[in-house]
Amino acid sequence: MACDGGPETGVTMTDPAGPADSSSPTDPTDPAVTTRPTGPARDDALFARGWALASPVLERAGLARARRKLVAGLSGTVVEVGAGSGATFEHYPPEVTRVVAVEPNRLLRERARRRADCLARTATDTAGRPRIEVVDSVAEALPVGDGDADAVVFGLVLCTVPDVPAALAEARRVLRAGRGDLTAGELRLLEHVRADGALGRAADRIAPLWGHIGGGCRPNQDTASLLAGAGFDTAGLRTRPFPPVVPAMPMLTGSARVAHSA
Ligand SMILES: C[S@@+](CC[C@H](N)C(=O)[O-])C[C@H]1O[C@@H](n2cnc3c(N)ncnc32)[C@H](O)[C@@H]1O
């Protein structure tokens, strides 16, 4: 049985706030909620519906394979930032014991919860499935203690996060520090970035409209520079064309750890 998160329940396109989320009420005293950066105005319901429609096509066209590579070899506790509808959940290797999946969009979060529940229910080998906690929070305020994460996963999300330097500082805070023989925790990335040349200039031109219909997504972000500015060593990252997505958007993929000098 496929665990795809299923359709949203009780939501119409005219309900941008989405349905009541009884399993995780938004607590106005929660710092992750009150300090949440808002970014440009955007229609979360429209984006959630659009992403739900586009995802199966993209998965079949190569995104599923890219997700498997994104999380291959990870172990322990992973923080997945902007988990969307949880399309990466099924790809975590058995060595990952816990996934804290952060998702601020209520509709996508509901789908992610359903997917996590379904994966847990249908698991034939429960020992090999991570415990997946889907949490209402944002990249800029991760609900995880200092040094508690073995890895932080960003998949198609840094392009949308309103405050990328704050998000990367949070990732640094929660990643395990290296000690003795223990290597430091790592970032894993699958992020579309600004292309060079004419395609990059075209991305600059379409950026305002793209952001409006794409949930705030910036098609022309130089994510590698932002990572370097946040103290991450980007030598392990590669930029590759990704055919299923608009060719103006090459993908930055791989692993990054805090630079020794940072
Ligand atoms: C293009 S979707 C990708 C979803 C998922 N990672 C995937 O690969 O299917 C971008 C995601 O980033 C989330 N997002 C936007 N702003 C965010 C923030 N400040 N913190 C965390 N996630 C955010 C959106 O809600 C959305 O789920």
The ligand as a MOL file (V3000), in Angstrom:
LIG
                    3D

  0  0  0     0  0            999 V3000
M  V30 BEGIN CTAB
M  V30 COUNTS 27 29 0 0 0
M  V30 BEGIN ATOM
M  V30 1 C 8.7340 23.2220 -2.3350 0
M  V30 2 S 8.1410 22.7160 -0.7900 0 CHG=1
M  V30 3 C 9.1560 21.3130 -0.4770 0
M  V30 4 C 8.5570 20.3870 0.5170 0
M  V30 5 C 9.3800 19.1280 0.8250 0
M  V30 6 N 10.6620 19.4320 1.4100 0
M  V30 7 C 9.5530 18.2840 -0.3960 0
M  V30 8 O 10.6930 18.1140 -0.8540 0
M  V30 9 O 8.5580 17.7660 -0.9140 0 CHG=-1
M  V30 10 C 8.7890 23.9680 0.3210 0
M  V30 11 C 8.4140 23.7280 1.7600 0
M  V30 12 O 9.0400 24.7030 2.6030 0
M  V30 13 C 8.1260 25.0280 3.6280 0
M  V30 14 N 8.5240 26.3000 4.2580 0
M  V30 15 C 8.2830 27.5480 3.8480 0
M  V30 16 N 8.7850 28.4410 4.7310 0
M  V30 17 C 9.3600 27.7170 5.7160 0
M  V30 18 C 10.0590 28.0470 6.9250 0
M  V30 19 N 10.2720 29.3050 7.2860 0
M  V30 20 N 10.4930 27.0440 7.6910 0
M  V30 21 C 10.2950 25.7510 7.3350 0
M  V30 22 N 9.6580 25.3760 6.2010 0
M  V30 23 C 9.2040 26.3480 5.4100 0
M  V30 24 C 6.7960 25.0860 2.8990 0
M  V30 25 O 5.7020 25.0490 3.7690 0
M  V30 26 C 6.9180 23.8560 2.0160 0
M  V30 27 O 6.5060 22.6950 2.6610 0
M  V30 END ATOM
M  V30 BEGIN BOND
M  V30 1 1 1 2
M  V30 2 1 2 3
M  V30 3 1 2 10
M  V30 4 1 3 4
M  V30 5 1 4 5
M  V30 6 1 5 6
M  V30 7 1 5 7
M  V30 8 2 7 8
M  V30 9 1 7 9
M  V30 10 1 10 11
M  V30 11 1 11 12
M  V30 12 1 11 26
M  V30 13 1 12 13
M  V30 14 1 13 14
M  V30 15 1 13 24
M  V30 16 1 14 15
M  V30 17 1 14 23
M  V30 18 2 15 16
M  V30 19 1 16 17
M  V30 20 1 17 18
M  V30 21 2 17 23
M  V30 22 1 18 19
M  V30 23 2 18 20
M  V30 24 1 20 21
M  V30 25 2 21 22
M  V30 26 1 22 23
M  V30 27 1 24 25
M  V30 28 1 24 26
M  V30 29 1 26 27
M  V30 END BOND
M  V30 END CTAB
M  END
